[in-house]
Amino acid sequence: MLLYLAFITATLTVLVQCHDCKDYDLSASDQSLVDMMKHYLHTSRKEECPPGGKSSTSGVTYVRWGKKGCPNGVDMIYTGQVGGNYYSNKGGCVNYLCLPNDPENGDALSSDNGQLYGTEYETAGSHKPSGMKDMRQKEVPCAVCHQRKRSVLLMIPARKTCYKGWTSEYSGYLLTDHKTYSSKEYLCVDKNAEPLDNKTGNEDGALLYGISAKCGSLRCPPYKDATDVRCVVCTK
């Protein structure tokens, strides 16, 4: 490939030098070579510059739990509310979902297998992490975010800052359902979490409680017993 480019460059140099020669005409083979070089340069520039100057779609996506929007400088794909399985259901899904506020609803289904509910905060009293507001029985918002400038995403539990070389997207607290209810995943909920709206009501559904560390099989130190658990979402 390098030899090919060197040959083309040398040939073009000769052609340019002869441009001022009297009565000089390009031969068919010379013209063909010039056309080939033009095509090569054109296609190379197209690969380097996306059509219309649009940015690449590379990057990482993540859910910002507990907030309606994304951090400054990060694109929001959509905003919505957190959903999940009913807190007392013994089977079915264990994960929480970020449900968009503009759903495309399905058709009627005569089934008693209801598993998609809204999610409520139960962050009050002993179940409230020290740095969060009391939002008991308020619904939980979320936002799906696209960070174009990064390529790797990592949620680190039990940390409020990222390790060296990583950038923090947001930090918060690990929340999940109560230990006496059905199992759920851990969510890293923003430390400045907000309610979905001003409505308050004990509608249940999926629930989110603060959790604490328990020493024993969890070594203390470095951990500390009966403390809320921080988390941070990092990109690189």
N, C-alpha and C positions, 0 to 999 in steps of 0.2 A: 504493500500500500504506500509506504514511504517512497520507494523507488518510483512508483507510478506518479505520485505528486511531484517528485523532483523533476521527472521527465516533462510533465505538463508545465511546471514553472519555468524550466529552461526554454521550452518551446515558445511560451508566451513572451519570454524576455526577447527572444529573437524576433518575434513578430512585432513587438513594440519598437525595437530598435530600427526595424525596417519600415516602420509606419511612414516615416518622412522620406523614404526612398522614392525617387521619381518613377511614375508609372508602375508602382507596385500594386499587384492584385493578389488577394488571398486565393489560394488554390482550394479545391473542394475539400481536400483532406485537412488543410489548415482551418477552414471554416468549421468543419466538423469537430475538430479539437477544441476550438474556441467555444462552440456550443456546449460541448461536454463539460468544460470547466465552469461555464455559467450555470449549468444545471447542478453541478456538484456544490458550488457555493450557495445556490438558492436553497437546495434541500438541507444543507448543513445549518444554515441560518434558521430555517423553519423548525428544526429539531431543538435549537437553542432557545428560540422565542416562541412560546405557545401562540396559536392564532388569536388575533385581537388583543394581544398583550395581557390575556387573562392569566392569573396566577395558577400554580399547580394545585391539584387536589390532594397532595400529600399532607401528612400531619397525623395527629392522633385525635380521637374523640373520647369524651368521658362525660359522666353524669355528675352534675353539681347538685347533690342532695340537699334539700332544705332551702334552696334559693330559686327565685323566678328567672334570674338572668345569669350570664356568664361574667367572669372577671374582665376587666378592661383590656382591650386588645385581642380578645378571643371571640370568634364568631359563634353566634347561637344558632343551632340547627332548629330547635323548637323548645318551647316551654310547656310545662304541664303539671300534673300532680302525681304523687307517688301512689302506686296501687300494689295490691298483693292479696294473698289468700287470707280468709277469715281467721282471726286469732285462735279460735278454738277448734278449727278443722284438724282432724287427725291425719289426713292424707292430702295428697296433691302437692302443688308447687311450694317451694320454700323461698324463692327469690322475690325481691321487690322489683317493680317495673316503673320506669318513668313514662307515664301515659300522656300523650299529647292532648292539648286542649281543643284540638279540632279533629276528633276521630271520624273515621268512615265506618259507621256502624253496620253490623251484620244483620242477617235475617232472624226471625223469631226461632227460638230453640226450646222445645218442651223438655227440659232436663232439670234435675235437682242438684246438678253438679256445679253449683255456683262457686267460683273460686276467684273472681276478680272483684275486689272491693277497693274503696279508697283507704288511705292510711292516715291514722291519727297520731299526733304526738301524745305521749303519756309522760312528758318530762316535767314532773312536779314533785315536790317533796324530796324524799330520799332517792327518787328515780331521776332527778334533774342533775346533769353535770354542772359543776360549779360555774362555768363560764357561759351557760345558756340561759335564755329567758324561759319563764314558766309559760308553756303553750299547751297545757293539757287539754285534750279533746278538740284541738284545732287540726285541720287537715294540712298535709305536708306537700309543698310545691317541689318542683325539680326543673332543671334545665339541661338539655343535651348540648354540649359545647365542642367546638372544633378548633383545636390549637394547631394552626398551620405551620408554626415555626419549630415544632418538635417532632420527633419520630418515635419516641419511646415513652410509655406511661407506666407509672408505678404508684400504688397506694401503700403507704407504710403505716402499719398499726403501731401504737404505743410511741409515736413521735409527733411533735408539732412543727418540726423543721426538717427540711430535706438534707440528705448527705451532700458533701462537696461535689460540685459538678452538675447538680440537679437543680431545677427551678420549681418553686412552689406554685401550684395553681390555686389551691386553697387549703386551709387546715380546719380541723374540727374535732368531733368526738365520735367514737364508735357507738352506734345505737343498734338495737335489734329488739325482737319481741321478748316478753317476760319468760323466765325460765320454766314457769309452770304451764305455759301455753305451747302451741305447736312450734316446731323448730323453724327458724328463719335465718337468713344470711346476715352478716354484719354490714352495716352501711356507714361510710364516713360522711357524717352530716356536718355541714358548714357550721363553724362556731358562731357565726352571726345568722343562724337560721331564722326564717320568718314563716308566718302562717300563710296558707293559700289564700284565705279571705278572712273577713271579720266574723264569720259564722262560728258559733261554738255549740256543740251538742254531742251527747254520748251516743254516737252512731256506730262506734266500734269499727269492725272491718279488720284490716291489718294494723298492727300497733307498733310504736317505737318507744322503747325505754332506754334510759341510760344504763350502762353496765359498769361493774367494778372489777378490779383485779382480785384474784383469790390466791394467796400464797399456799405453797405445798409443792405440788408438782410444778407449779410456776415458781421459779426460784426468786427469793427475796433476801437480800438484794440480788440483782439490780432492780427488780420490781418492788413495789410497795403495796402492802395489803390494803384492801378497801379504798382504793382510789379510782376516780374515773379514768377512762382510757382515751387518750388523744389519738389523732390520726392526721395524716397529711397526704395530699395527692401531688405527686411530683412528675415532671416531664424533663426530657433531655433530647 
